[in-house]
């Protein structure tokens, strides 16, 4: 059975094209100022959605005004940058107030106004029309959810690039265990996953990542299907092979198999 790497409840704020710079933390500052209200989440307007990270991309699911399900998929190869951040106001060089979006582990973000929730932002390349880079912004309910999305995007991108290199060079992983991505497309995976249930939840993440790596130290992977967080139904992360419905019922009763 296939499952997403993680799935989180978010408020989608929309997207904007970065013009000043497109790289790193600076690349998301300008778009986020346009998308996120300085008054905080109470005045934020967006689309209530589920955001999930799969082995081959990012899937956003929501319902439109006619109660029809809308899905939007972003191939993981279009990922340029992503980060877990928070809106803060810091003093400028001349004592003025400067609005910034800083990583969650920043000292300024740690003592930020609680009315400003954690955010997940990602810069993705548009695959249709003019193929520009766009910054997408999401409000998360907890820091752990934003961090989880970043970590899972990094792993998905790294695994996808490794699989691509293996396909192009049969000797790339000659002395290592071979891994392959499922041939199912993501929307098919969602239907299979919904019909059979979900797996166990874990979380351990850093705050931001660019294509070559992350800003944090990569932790040792937890045991398969281990549980680190089990009391939050707004985000879940799976590790290893997803358990079947019977395994979920028999061995992980403390973790709900469905969100």
N, C-alpha and C positions, 0 to 999 in steps of 0.2 A: 504494500500500500504506500502511496506517495503522500507526503504532507509538505506544507510550507516550512521554511526554517523558522520563521516567526510570524505572528499575526497580531496587529495592534489596532485598537480603536482610536481614531484620530478625527480632528476637524480640519478638513482640507481648505486652505486659505486661497489657493490658486497658484498661478505661476507668473513670472516676470522675467524679461531678458536682461541679464547683466550687461552694462555698457562700459563702465569704467575699467573693470578687470574681471576676468572669468576664473581666476585661479585661487584656490585655497579659501581661507576664512574671509579674506577681503572681497572675494568674488560674490559672496552671498549678502554682504552688507547693504548694498544699494537695492537689490530686489526685495529684501525683507522689510526695508523701510517703507516700501510701497505696499506690501501685502499685510504687514502686521500693525495693528493700531497701537499707538503709544499709551492708550488708556488701559490696555491689557485685554484679557480674555473676555471680560464682561461686555465689551463693545465689539468683539471680533465677529465677523460674519463669514460663514463658510459652509461646507457640505459635510455632514456627519458621514464618516466613511470607515471602512476597514482597510488597512494597509498591510499587505503580507509580502514577505520576501521569499522567493523560490530559488531553486538552484540555477535558473536561467533568467530571472528578472524580478521586477517589482510589480505587484498587482494591486490596483485600487478598486474597491467595490463600494457602490452606494446605490441609493434609490432615487429616481427623479420624481417630479411633481405628480406624474401619473402612476406612481408606485411601481414603475418598471425598473428592474435591476439594470444598472449600468456598470460595466467593467472597463477598465483601462489598463493596458499592460505596457510596461517599459522594459525592453530587453536590457539585461545587466551590462551588456557591452556598451550601452549608451551612457553609462554612469561616468561622470567626470569628477564629482566631489560630493561628499555628504558629511553632515555634522549634527551633533546634538548640542543645541545652544539655548541661551535664554537672553531676553531683552534686559539690558542694564543701562544705567546712566552713570557715566564716569566723568571726572573733572578733566577739562582740556588743559592745554599749555597756559592759557591765560585765565584759568579759573572758570571758564564757561562750561555749561553742561553739554556733554557729547553722548549721543545715543549710539549704542553698539550692541551687537549680538555676539556674545562670547561663549566659549565652551562651558559645559556644565561644571567642569572641575576648576574653572577660573575662580580666584578669590572674590572677584567682583560678583560673579554669578551666584556664588554660595550665599551671599548676603543681599541678594536682590529683593525687590518688592515682591511679596508672595502673590500679588495679583497677576504677575507675569508667569505663565506656566512654561514648562520645558517645550522646546520646539525641535522638530526634525526637519532639516532642510537638505535638499539634494539638487545638484545641477546635472541635468540630463540633456543629451543631444536629441533634438527633434528628428524623427525618422521620415517625416513626410513634408512636402512643401519645401520651404527654405530651411535647411538643416542647421538652425542656430542652437545655441545652448540656452536652456531655460532653467530657472531656479524655481523649484516647487517647495511650498511651505506647508507644514502640518503642525497643529497643536496637539501635544500628547498629554495624557492625564497624569503621568508620573515620569520622573527622570529615568527610571529603569526601562520604560518602554522606548523612550527616545534613544537611549544608549543601546538597547537591544537591536533596534533597526539599523543603527550604524554598524555594529559588529556583524550582523548577519549580511548586510550589503557587502561588507569587506570580504567575508568568507565566500559569498556567492561569486563575487567578481574574481577572486583569486582562483577558486576552483574552476570557474569557467575558462579562464585564461590557461590554466594548466591542462585542462581537457583539450583545448584547442591546439596547444603545442604538441600534445601527445598524438593528436590526429595528423598533424603536419609532419611530425618526426616520430616514427615508430620506436626509435631507440631512446627517446627522451626519458622514459621511466623504466629503462631496461632492468635495473636492479631494485625497483620499488614495486609495491603493490599497485596494480592498475585500477583506475577508477573511471567510471563513465557516467554521463548524464542520461537521464531517462529520455526516451524518444517521445513521450507524451508532451503535448504542448500544455502550457500553464492552465488554460481554461478547462481542459480535460482533467487535469490534476485536481482542480477545485471540485469538480463534480464527483470524482472518485473519493476525494477526502471527505466531502460532506456526507456521502452515502455510507461511509464506513466509520466515521468518528475521528477524533483527534488524539494526539499522543500526549506525552508528559511535558511538563514545563520546566525550563531552566533559564537562568539569565546570568550573564557576566559580560560586560561590554565596556569599550572605551568611548571617547567622546567625539572623535572625528576621524575621517579617513580620506585620503586621496588615492588614486589608482595604485601607486607603487606600494603603499603600506598604511599604517595607522599612526596616530599620535601617541598611542599608549603601548604598553607591553603586552604581548599576546600571552594570555594565561594558558595553563595546561588544560586540555579538553577534559570535561567531566566524564564520568562513566556513562555508557549508553543508557538513555531513558532515565537518567538521574533527575532529581527534583531539587532545585534551589529555591525557587519561588512557587508557592502553591496557594496563596491566598488572594490573588488578584485575577479577575476574569477579563481585564481590559487588555492584557497582552500575554502572549505565550511564545516560548521558543522550544523547538524540538531538537534533540540531538540523537545521532545514530539512526538505527532503523526504527520506523514508527511501529508501535505495538498494534496488534490486531484488536478488534473489539473485545474478544475474550480476555486477552492479556490485560487490556485496559481495565476491565471489570474485576479481574481476579487479583491483579498485583498493584494497581494504583487507585484504589478506592478513594484515597484522600485527595486525588486530583481529578476534577471533572474532565470527562473525555470530550465534552463539547463546550464551547464558549457560551 
